[in-house]
Amino acid sequence: MTAHNPYSHGGYEQYNAHWKDIQSAQNVSNRVIFTRGHPLLVKQLYQRAYFQDICSLMGERRSSAQFLEFGSGRGTTSMYLASEGYDVSLVDRSLEAFRLARINFDNEEIDCPEMILTDVERSGIKSESYDCVFSIGLLEHFEDPRSTLRESYRLLKPGGLIFHVIVPAFPLSKMWFHNVLFALLLFAPGNFVFLMRRLSSRRVARKEATEKSGKNLLRTNHKRDQYLEWLQELGAAEVRCIPYNPYYVPNNPYYVPTARSRIAYKAILFLYAWHLELRKRMKGKRTLLLETMPMLETCYLLAGVKP
Ligand SMILES: C[S@@+](CC[C@H](N)C(=O)[O-])C[C@H]1O[C@@H](n2cnc3c(N)ncnc32)[C@H](O)[C@@H]1O
């Protein structure tokens, strides 16, 4: 099921080191992804859409709902919920993640929500306490995510929504469409070579960076059908595991700061924003902003309702 992966599941120290690094890194774009204004980064564009998709699936009941974010990290999605006045609590077991989340909430003058320092596999929280339990980029970090899935389901009230965004370890080759688009935006055939070199060197650099800081965080590649089956086994209704989020981040201008890559990045951000806007206008036809086709997926959305 899971291809050989040299990384182990992140323990408490590994995640703490991860969030500490982000707090002290020169690259500020990772500290806070929430934005009230126009997105200047691709991840700002899709993070807000995660929040909007949660709201769409919750429908009218969202105004009185209690939300819980599992593995909340810096609290991006919860910031959107809290800034709109929704009742949200955060669960994480990293103190450093909560430290960063608190700074982010304070800086944006959003009331800091309840932060529960516990394990998502055994939270100790009372059963059936929340109307929506969600996570963004959590389940793929467990070799076997079933206990986390079971725990999130246990905490749901009857009628409650489960919403997990999963970011699997897709091979780079899967992103060929995005990469070709990105190369075309650089307006020269020679740039395909440039792009390939850039992508592979980035990949190596990234791997070295994670190994150096000792994080070695696991990212699995379980299939969509597998997640679907696991949630069905828990007895959830309206279960779906769909291709999600077509907005691949082709290049990070802060990581490879060349003039050329900055222009290409801005062009692709513009294209994505325009595409998303179009989807919003056609929203009558689809409920979810980030639903996509398998060829374009960068994530899965695993969702279901507790009967
Ligand atoms: C990729 S991050 C999520 C990022 C988050 N969506 C954000 O916007 O910052 C995964 C988070 O899950 C937390 N985590 C991992 N395993 C956990 C566990 N067993 N119990 C509680 N939290 C855990 C980590 O500390 C980390 O903050």
PDBQT file of the ligand as one rigid body, heavy atoms in Angstrom, charges set to zero:
ROOT
HETATM    1  C1  LIG A 401       1.211  19.488   8.550  1.00  0.00    +0.000 C 
HETATM    2  S1  LIG A 401       0.801  20.063  10.101  1.00  0.00    +0.000 S 
HETATM    3  C2  LIG A 401      -0.773  20.810   9.847  1.00  0.00    +0.000 C 
HETATM    4  C3  LIG A 401      -0.645  22.226   9.402  1.00  0.00    +0.000 C 
HETATM    5  C4  LIG A 401      -1.874  23.080   9.604  1.00  0.00    +0.000 C 
HETATM    6  N1  LIG A 401      -2.963  22.689   8.763  1.00  0.00    +0.000 N 
HETATM    7  C5  LIG A 401      -1.546  24.547   9.405  1.00  0.00    +0.000 C 
HETATM    8  O1  LIG A 401      -2.241  25.251   8.687  1.00  0.00    +0.000 OA
HETATM    9  O2  LIG A 401      -0.587  25.002  10.007  1.00  0.00    +0.000 OA
HETATM   10  C6  LIG A 401       0.387  18.629  11.040  1.00  0.00    +0.000 C 
HETATM   11  C7  LIG A 401       0.182  18.953  12.519  1.00  0.00    +0.000 C 
HETATM   12  O3  LIG A 401      -0.281  17.771  13.163  1.00  0.00    +0.000 OA
HETATM   13  C8  LIG A 401       0.301  17.700  14.454  1.00  0.00    +0.000 C 
HETATM   14  N2  LIG A 401       0.336  16.289  14.867  1.00  0.00    +0.000 N 
HETATM   15  C9  LIG A 401       0.998  15.258  14.284  1.00  0.00    +0.000 A 
HETATM   16  N3  LIG A 401       0.778  14.113  14.945  1.00  0.00    +0.000 NA
HETATM   17  C10 LIG A 401      -0.028  14.434  15.985  1.00  0.00    +0.000 A 
HETATM   18  C11 LIG A 401      -0.612  13.683  17.034  1.00  0.00    +0.000 A 
HETATM   19  N4  LIG A 401      -0.398  12.387  17.151  1.00  0.00    +0.000 N 
HETATM   20  N5  LIG A 401      -1.400  14.343  17.919  1.00  0.00    +0.000 NA
HETATM   21  C12 LIG A 401      -1.636  15.682  17.814  1.00  0.00    +0.000 A 
HETATM   22  N6  LIG A 401      -1.116  16.451  16.835  1.00  0.00    +0.000 NA
HETATM   23  C13 LIG A 401      -0.318  15.829  15.940  1.00  0.00    +0.000 A 
HETATM   24  C14 LIG A 401       1.700  18.278  14.287  1.00  0.00    +0.000 C 
HETATM   25  O4  LIG A 401       2.194  18.773  15.513  1.00  0.00    +0.000 OA
HETATM   26  C15 LIG A 401       1.441  19.370  13.253  1.00  0.00    +0.000 C 
HETATM   27  O5  LIG A 401       1.232  20.602  13.890  1.00  0.00    +0.000 OA
ENDROOT
TORSDOF 0
